[in-house]
Amino acid sequence: MPESLLDRVPVIPVVVLDDVAHAVPVARALVDGGVPVIELTLRTPAALDCIEQIASNVPDILVGAGTIVVPEQAKQALSAGAQFLVSPGTTDELAASMQETGLPHLPGAATVSEVIRLLELGYRELKFFPAEASGGSAFLKAAGAPLPQARFCPTGGITPDSAPSYLCLANVGCVGGSWLTPTDAIAQGDWARISRLAAESTYLAA
């Protein structure tokens, strides 16, 4: 993939779906709002089927699988059509399983030691999770001095109000956010609201 995952959009939507019927409409609403990226978390039984539906029916969006926490999930996500992977934390086995898929992926880290370990493994682009609970933008600003080679997608507790404090940092490419796809909007089929929230997110890095 020629373009970094961190440079595609200011906010990667982190989406939890319980109903496969919602997958394609949510993805299309995000595209309509100017956000052609979606991260489906593997937290529900429907998640892999949702990835498959989006991959098959919404070619304009880059669909990824998040919350990769056990090695077999990486292969399952690849088989479902995922185009990138994201993990909240990283073990050697989990990193190896994501590498074996050949897909772009963001391994998770929450401490300086974890970041250094991932740098030793050859990673330069990481997920910082849980962002707000682990020191927020202040942590990343401080970590940028000794570890300037690491770039991050912070995720976890970030809101439209706090996102700019991350996006202004040199070592942050984008943030992950769940606010673009509110559960009530999905339940009500309010795709216009999701498109509007997506469009608003594209200005947060300005």
Short mmCIF file of the C-alpha atoms (twelve columns), coordinates in Angstrom:
data_MODEL
# 
_entry.id   MODEL 
# 
loop_
_atom_site.group_PDB 
_atom_site.id 
_atom_site.type_symbol 
_atom_site.label_atom_id 
_atom_site.label_alt_id 
_atom_site.label_comp_id 
_atom_site.label_asym_id 
_atom_site.label_seq_id 
_atom_site.Cartn_x 
_atom_site.Cartn_y 
_atom_site.Cartn_z 
_atom_site.pdbx_PDB_model_num 
ATOM 1   C CA . MET A 1   0.000   0.000   0.000  1 
ATOM 2   C CA . PRO A 2   1.687   3.224   -1.119 1 
ATOM 3   C CA . GLU A 3   -0.018  5.505   1.377  1 
ATOM 4   C CA . SER A 4   0.464   5.154   5.123  1 
ATOM 5   C CA . LEU A 5   -2.563  4.230   7.196  1 
ATOM 6   C CA . LEU A 6   -1.769  7.245   9.345  1 
ATOM 7   C CA . ASP A 7   -2.021  9.711   6.492  1 
ATOM 8   C CA . ARG A 8   -5.338  8.801   4.882  1 
ATOM 9   C CA . VAL A 9   -7.804  10.604  7.151  1 
ATOM 10  C CA . PRO A 10  -7.533  12.646  10.362 1 
ATOM 11  C CA . VAL A 11  -9.953  10.305  12.155 1 
ATOM 12  C CA . ILE A 12  -10.271 6.572   11.544 1 
ATOM 13  C CA . PRO A 13  -13.799 5.537   12.544 1 
ATOM 14  C CA . VAL A 14  -13.694 2.722   15.102 1 
ATOM 15  C CA . VAL A 15  -16.972 0.899   14.624 1 
ATOM 16  C CA . VAL A 16  -18.769 -1.818  16.579 1 
ATOM 17  C CA . LEU A 17  -21.562 -3.537  14.655 1 
ATOM 18  C CA . ASP A 18  -23.964 -6.176  15.936 1 
ATOM 19  C CA . ASP A 19  -26.066 -6.447  12.776 1 
ATOM 20  C CA . VAL A 20  -24.626 -7.367  9.382  1 
ATOM 21  C CA . ALA A 21  -27.440 -5.395  7.727  1 
ATOM 22  C CA . HIS A 22  -25.886 -2.174  9.044  1 
ATOM 23  C CA . ALA A 23  -22.422 -2.789  7.614  1 
ATOM 24  C CA . VAL A 24  -22.819 -1.537  4.053  1 
ATOM 25  C CA . PRO A 25  -24.982 1.515   4.926  1 
ATOM 26  C CA . VAL A 26  -22.500 2.641   7.593  1 
ATOM 27  C CA . ALA A 27  -19.563 2.262   5.209  1 
ATOM 28  C CA . ARG A 28  -21.361 4.165   2.453  1 
ATOM 29  C CA . ALA A 29  -22.327 6.931   4.877  1 
ATOM 30  C CA . LEU A 30  -18.684 7.364   5.872  1 
ATOM 31  C CA . VAL A 31  -17.590 7.517   2.235  1 
ATOM 32  C CA . ASP A 32  -20.310 10.077  1.529  1 
ATOM 33  C CA . GLY A 33  -18.884 12.159  4.386  1 
ATOM 34  C CA . GLY A 34  -15.387 12.041  2.953  1 
ATOM 35  C CA . VAL A 35  -13.947 9.345   5.222  1 
ATOM 36  C CA . PRO A 36  -13.026 6.331   3.053  1 
ATOM 37  C CA . VAL A 37  -11.622 4.263   5.931  1 
ATOM 38  C CA . ILE A 38  -13.370 2.090   8.513  1 
ATOM 39  C CA . GLU A 39  -12.045 -0.064  11.344 1 
ATOM 40  C CA . LEU A 40  -14.478 -2.800  12.379 1 
ATOM 41  C CA . THR A 41  -13.726 -4.104  15.843 1 
ATOM 42  C CA . LEU A 42  -13.836 -7.860  16.333 1 
ATOM 43  C CA . ARG A 43  -15.923 -7.510  19.465 1 
ATOM 44  C CA . THR A 44  -19.155 -8.989  18.144 1 
ATOM 45  C CA . PRO A 45  -20.112 -12.272 16.447 1 
ATOM 46  C CA . ALA A 46  -21.140 -10.280 13.368 1 
ATOM 47  C CA . ALA A 47  -17.828 -8.463  12.905 1 
ATOM 48  C CA . LEU A 48  -16.182 -10.756 10.348 1 
ATOM 49  C CA . ASP A 49  -19.372 -10.969 8.287  1 
ATOM 50  C CA . CYS A 50  -19.587 -7.172  8.386  1 
ATOM 51  C CA . ILE A 51  -16.029 -6.897  7.070  1 
ATOM 52  C CA . GLU A 52  -16.864 -9.316  4.278  1 
ATOM 53  C CA . GLN A 53  -19.974 -7.364  3.297  1 
ATOM 54  C CA . ILE A 54  -18.120 -4.048  3.211  1 
ATOM 55  C CA . ALA A 55  -15.172 -5.487  1.302  1 
ATOM 56  C CA . SER A 56  -17.527 -6.962  -1.285 1 
ATOM 57  C CA . ASN A 57  -19.958 -4.069  -1.673 1 
ATOM 58  C CA . VAL A 58  -18.162 -0.801  -0.861 1 
ATOM 59  C CA . PRO A 59  -14.999 -0.728  -2.967 1 
ATOM 60  C CA . ASP A 60  -14.418 2.964   -2.217 1 
ATOM 61  C CA . ILE A 61  -13.593 2.319   1.444  1 
ATOM 62  C CA . LEU A 62  -10.503 0.814   3.075  1 
ATOM 63  C CA . VAL A 63  -11.857 -1.717  5.556  1 
ATOM 64  C CA . GLY A 64  -9.818  -2.923  8.493  1 
ATOM 65  C CA . ALA A 65  -10.185 -5.202  11.478 1 
ATOM 66  C CA . GLY A 66  -9.537  -3.852  14.938 1 
ATOM 67  C CA . THR A 67  -9.213  -5.374  18.370 1 
ATOM 68  C CA . ILE A 68  -6.957  -8.155  17.065 1 
ATOM 69  C CA . VAL A 69  -6.048  -9.817  20.379 1 
ATOM 70  C CA . VAL A 70  -5.343  -13.452 19.472 1 
ATOM 71  C CA . PRO A 71  -3.250  -14.703 16.537 1 
ATOM 72  C CA . GLU A 72  -6.018  -16.584 14.729 1 
ATOM 73  C CA . GLN A 73  -8.047  -13.382 14.388 1 
ATOM 74  C CA . ALA A 74  -5.459  -11.955 11.997 1 
ATOM 75  C CA . LYS A 75  -5.933  -14.805 9.530  1 
ATOM 76  C CA . GLN A 76  -9.718  -14.709 9.956  1 
ATOM 77  C CA . ALA A 77  -9.757  -10.994 9.199  1 
ATOM 78  C CA . LEU A 78  -7.626  -11.513 6.096  1 
ATOM 79  C CA . SER A 79  -9.996  -14.232 4.866  1 
ATOM 80  C CA . ALA A 80  -12.987 -11.930 5.426  1 
ATOM 81  C CA . GLY A 81  -11.433 -9.258  3.218  1 
ATOM 82  C CA . ALA A 82  -9.815  -6.922  5.726  1 
ATOM 83  C CA . GLN A 83  -7.231  -4.592  4.207  1 
ATOM 84  C CA . PHE A 84  -5.484  -3.612  7.430  1 
ATOM 85  C CA . LEU A 85  -5.273  -4.783  11.040 1 
ATOM 86  C CA . VAL A 86  -5.107  -2.998  14.394 1 
ATOM 87  C CA . SER A 87  -4.289  -4.458  17.810 1 
ATOM 88  C CA . PRO A 88  -4.770  -2.785  21.204 1 
ATOM 89  C CA . GLY A 89  -1.551  -4.334  22.519 1 
ATOM 90  C CA . THR A 90  1.191   -6.535  21.178 1 
ATOM 91  C CA . THR A 91  2.885   -9.829  21.984 1 
ATOM 92  C CA . ASP A 92  5.544   -11.508 19.869 1 
ATOM 93  C CA . GLU A 93  3.057   -14.131 18.695 1 
ATOM 94  C CA . LEU A 94  0.419   -11.557 17.855 1 
ATOM 95  C CA . ALA A 95  2.902   -9.418  15.920 1 
ATOM 96  C CA . ALA A 96  4.070   -12.468 13.965 1 
ATOM 97  C CA . SER A 97  0.503   -13.435 13.067 1 
ATOM 98  C CA . MET A 98  -0.247  -9.960  11.746 1 
ATOM 99  C CA . GLN A 99  2.999   -9.893  9.782  1 
ATOM 100 C CA . GLU A 100 2.166   -13.252 8.204  1 
ATOM 101 C CA . THR A 101 -1.004  -11.821 6.633  1 
ATOM 102 C CA . GLY A 102 1.039   -9.345  4.602  1 
ATOM 103 C CA . LEU A 103 -1.489  -6.635  5.504  1 
ATOM 104 C CA . PRO A 104 -0.575  -3.194  6.838  1 
ATOM 105 C CA . HIS A 105 -1.117  -3.210  10.576 1 
ATOM 106 C CA . LEU A 106 -0.815  -1.011  13.641 1 
ATOM 107 C CA . PRO A 107 0.420   -2.864  16.732 1 
ATOM 108 C CA . GLY A 108 -0.708  -1.369  20.007 1 
ATOM 109 C CA . ALA A 109 1.469   0.148   22.718 1 
ATOM 110 C CA . ALA A 110 0.751   2.123   25.884 1 
ATOM 111 C CA . THR A 111 4.175   2.709   27.484 1 
ATOM 112 C CA . VAL A 112 7.615   3.917   26.434 1 
ATOM 113 C CA . SER A 113 9.031   0.421   26.960 1 
ATOM 114 C CA . GLU A 114 6.387   -1.087  24.692 1 
ATOM 115 C CA . VAL A 115 7.109   1.518   22.025 1 
ATOM 116 C CA . ILE A 116 10.847  0.784   22.204 1 
ATOM 117 C CA . ARG A 117 10.175  -2.935  21.898 1 
ATOM 118 C CA . LEU A 118 8.074   -2.408  18.773 1 
ATOM 119 C CA . LEU A 119 10.739  -0.146  17.292 1 
ATOM 120 C CA . GLU A 120 13.207  -2.988  17.837 1 
ATOM 121 C CA . LEU A 121 10.852  -5.248  15.867 1 
ATOM 122 C CA . GLY A 122 10.981  -2.819  12.971 1 
ATOM 123 C CA . TYR A 123 7.731   -0.954  13.461 1 
ATOM 124 C CA . ARG A 124 7.520   2.801   13.005 1 
ATOM 125 C CA . GLU A 125 3.742   3.258   12.986 1 
ATOM 126 C CA . LEU A 126 1.826   2.213   16.081 1 
ATOM 127 C CA . LYS A 127 -1.504  2.431   17.824 1 
ATOM 128 C CA . PHE A 128 -1.441  4.214   21.189 1 
ATOM 129 C CA . PHE A 129 -4.146  2.674   23.363 1 
ATOM 130 C CA . PRO A 130 -5.937  3.443   25.610 1 
ATOM 131 C CA . ALA A 131 -4.941  6.985   24.753 1 
ATOM 132 C CA . GLU A 132 -6.769  9.122   27.280 1 
ATOM 133 C CA . ALA A 133 -6.232  6.669   30.136 1 
ATOM 134 C CA . SER A 134 -2.519  6.333   29.320 1 
ATOM 135 C CA . GLY A 135 -1.539  9.972   29.460 1 
ATOM 136 C CA . GLY A 136 -3.205  11.395  26.384 1 
ATOM 137 C CA . SER A 137 -1.574  13.936  24.128 1 
ATOM 138 C CA . ALA A 138 0.799   15.002  26.912 1 
ATOM 139 C CA . PHE A 139 2.309   11.516  26.935 1 
ATOM 140 C CA . LEU A 140 2.806   11.485  23.167 1 
ATOM 141 C CA . LYS A 141 4.316   14.957  23.190 1 
ATOM 142 C CA . ALA A 142 6.828   13.880  25.843 1 
ATOM 143 C CA . ALA A 143 7.577   10.568  24.096 1 
ATOM 144 C CA . GLY A 144 8.274   12.344  20.830 1 
ATOM 145 C CA . ALA A 145 11.548  13.795  22.121 1 
ATOM 146 C CA . PRO A 146 13.403  10.504  22.825 1 
ATOM 147 C CA . LEU A 147 11.471  8.474   20.231 1 
ATOM 148 C CA . PRO A 148 10.944  10.744  17.197 1 
ATOM 149 C CA . GLN A 149 10.971  7.803   14.788 1 
ATOM 150 C CA . ALA A 150 7.667   6.453   16.159 1 
ATOM 151 C CA . ARG A 151 4.344   7.728   14.756 1 
ATOM 152 C CA . PHE A 152 0.990   6.995   16.304 1 
ATOM 153 C CA . CYS A 153 -2.725  6.565   15.846 1 
ATOM 154 C CA . PRO A 154 -3.986  7.239   19.390 1 
ATOM 155 C CA . THR A 155 -7.335  5.638   20.184 1 
ATOM 156 C CA . GLY A 156 -9.453  5.316   23.297 1 
ATOM 157 C CA . GLY A 157 -11.581 8.009   24.880 1 
ATOM 158 C CA . ILE A 158 -10.811 10.624  22.235 1 
ATOM 159 C CA . THR A 159 -13.579 13.092  21.382 1 
ATOM 160 C CA . PRO A 160 -14.028 15.833  18.778 1 
ATOM 161 C CA . ASP A 161 -12.906 18.309  21.470 1 
ATOM 162 C CA . SER A 162 -9.709  16.460  22.402 1 
ATOM 163 C CA . ALA A 163 -8.746  15.212  18.929 1 
ATOM 164 C CA . PRO A 164 -7.040  18.468  17.833 1 
ATOM 165 C CA . SER A 165 -4.617  18.279  20.787 1 
ATOM 166 C CA . TYR A 166 -3.370  14.986  19.330 1 
ATOM 167 C CA . LEU A 167 -3.505  15.888  15.659 1 
ATOM 168 C CA . CYS A 168 -1.258  18.928  16.151 1 
ATOM 169 C CA . LEU A 169 1.613   16.701  17.341 1 
ATOM 170 C CA . ALA A 170 4.407   15.828  14.909 1 
ATOM 171 C CA . ASN A 171 4.330   12.154  15.919 1 
ATOM 172 C CA . VAL A 172 0.570   11.706  15.405 1 
ATOM 173 C CA . GLY A 173 -0.777  10.945  11.955 1 
ATOM 174 C CA . CYS A 174 -4.421  10.363  12.841 1 
ATOM 175 C CA . VAL A 175 -6.646  9.362   15.734 1 
ATOM 176 C CA . GLY A 176 -9.192  6.610   16.131 1 
ATOM 177 C CA . GLY A 177 -12.682 7.648   17.153 1 
ATOM 178 C CA . SER A 178 -15.993 5.970   17.800 1 
ATOM 179 C CA . TRP A 179 -18.029 9.190   17.792 1 
ATOM 180 C CA . LEU A 180 -18.385 9.177   14.000 1 
ATOM 181 C CA . THR A 181 -20.774 6.219   14.197 1 
ATOM 182 C CA . PRO A 182 -22.978 6.644   17.299 1 
ATOM 183 C CA . THR A 183 -24.879 3.530   18.292 1 
ATOM 184 C CA . ASP A 184 -28.204 5.368   18.278 1 
ATOM 185 C CA . ALA A 185 -27.602 6.679   14.750 1 
ATOM 186 C CA . ILE A 186 -26.837 3.159   13.556 1 
ATOM 187 C CA . ALA A 187 -29.893 1.708   15.309 1 
ATOM 188 C CA . GLN A 188 -32.143 4.387   13.791 1 
ATOM 189 C CA . GLY A 189 -30.588 4.120   10.342 1 
ATOM 190 C CA . ASP A 190 -29.623 7.798   10.503 1 
ATOM 191 C CA . TRP A 191 -26.950 7.545   7.822  1 
ATOM 192 C CA . ALA A 192 -27.125 11.283  7.114  1 
ATOM 193 C CA . ARG A 193 -25.978 11.994  10.673 1 
ATOM 194 C CA . ILE A 194 -23.026 9.648   10.263 1 
ATOM 195 C CA . SER A 195 -22.097 11.329  6.988  1 
ATOM 196 C CA . ARG A 196 -22.261 14.726  8.695  1 
ATOM 197 C CA . LEU A 197 -20.059 13.610  11.594 1 
ATOM 198 C CA . ALA A 198 -17.599 12.111  9.126  1 
ATOM 199 C CA . ALA A 199 -17.455 15.355  7.147  1 
ATOM 200 C CA . GLU A 200 -16.863 17.368  10.318 1 
ATOM 201 C CA . SER A 201 -13.978 15.084  11.304 1 
ATOM 202 C CA . THR A 202 -12.055 15.913  8.156  1 
ATOM 203 C CA . TYR A 203 -11.487 19.461  9.443  1 
ATOM 204 C CA . LEU A 204 -10.119 18.546  12.875 1 
ATOM 205 C CA . ALA A 205 -6.497  18.553  11.740 1 
ATOM 206 C CA . ALA A 206 -6.744  21.969  10.086 1 
# 
